[in-house]
């Protein structure tokens, strides 16, 4: 009876944690945000999409001040292996936020494609 209890306990509580640990896919939470556009900001690139990385929160922020909606594709690689991929549209005055929730620190390569053309590449340290 004790063996059955131990096996059931391991199956319910321990095994899912081990599967999460062994998973190669990054845990990334996506959210949307409205941003305030300051008049005169980015005046030479009025139709642009930019990427920033907020170190304390581990959030990659893709923002746009474009007049037209842009199609954005993001790919995140760790050690040459793709761990996350997403496609979305972004309107001017808004941002896409990708918060990396996994515990594993390291070097991540982020590639952003805007309207089918690769335009932003950056390596970030988590």
N, C-alpha and C positions, 0 to 999 in steps of 0.2 A: 504494500500500500504506500509506503514511503517513497519507493522508486517511481510510482505513477505520479505522486504529488510533485516530486522533483522534476520529472520530465515535463509535466504540464506547466509548472512554474517557469521552467526554462523556455518552453515553447511560447508562452504568453508574454513574458517580460524580457528575457535576455535575447532571444533570436531576432526580434525586430531591431533591436539596438545594434546588433552585429551586422545586420543587412544594411542599415543606414551607414555604418562605418565603412563597409566594403564598397558602397556605391561610388561610382566615379562621377556621377552627375552632381554638379554644384547645386546647392540650395540657394535659389535666388528668388526674392519676392519682387514682383513688379507693381508699381503704382503710378498714378498720374497726378500731375500738379499744375496749377496755373501759376505763371510767373508774371511779375510786373515788368513792363518794358519801359525803360527810361528814354525819353525823347533824346535823340542824338546819339544814343548808345549804338555801337556797331554801325555807324552811319556809312562806312565804306563797303560793308558787306550786309546790305539790308535783307538779303535773301538767304541767310545762312543758318546752319544747324551747328551747334557746338556741343562738346563733351567736357564734363568736369568730373572729378572724383573727390568725394568728401571722405577723408581718411577716418575721422572718428566714428562715423556711422557705417562705413564700408559701402557707400552708395555711389553708383555711377549715374550721373545725371546727363541725359541727352535733352537739350533745350533748343527751341527754335524761335527766331524773331522774324521768320519769313512771312510774307504776305499770303502765300499760297500754302496749302497743306502739302507736306512732304512724306514720301514713303521711306521708312527707315528700317534697316535690317541690322541687328546687332549679333555678333558672335564673340563668345568669350572662350579663350583657350588657356589651359594650364599645362605646362610642360609639353606643348605641342598637341595636346588632346583637346578636342572641342568639348566643353562642359556645359555650354548653354547657347541657345540660338532662339531668336525671336524676330518677328516682323510686325510692324505696326505703322500707323500714320500719325504724324505729329503736326499740329496746327501752330501758327504763330502765337506766341504768348503762352505756350504750354511746355511741359517737360514730361519725359518718361524717366522714371526712377527705377533703378535695378539695385536692390539692396542684397549684398552677399551675406547670407546668414550662416554659412558653414564656418566651423571653427578653424579650418586649415588655412594657415598663413602661407604666403608664397608670392610668386610673380605670375600675374595674369596678363595675357595679351588681349586687348579689346579692339575689335574691328567693327567700324560702323560704315554701312553703305547707305548713301542718300540718293534716292531716285535712280537706283541701279548702278551708281558709280561709287566705287570705294573711295571714301574721302577722309575718314578719320581712323588713325591707328595709334594706339597708345599702350604702353606697358605700365601696369600699376602694381604696387606692392601692398599686400594686405597683411 
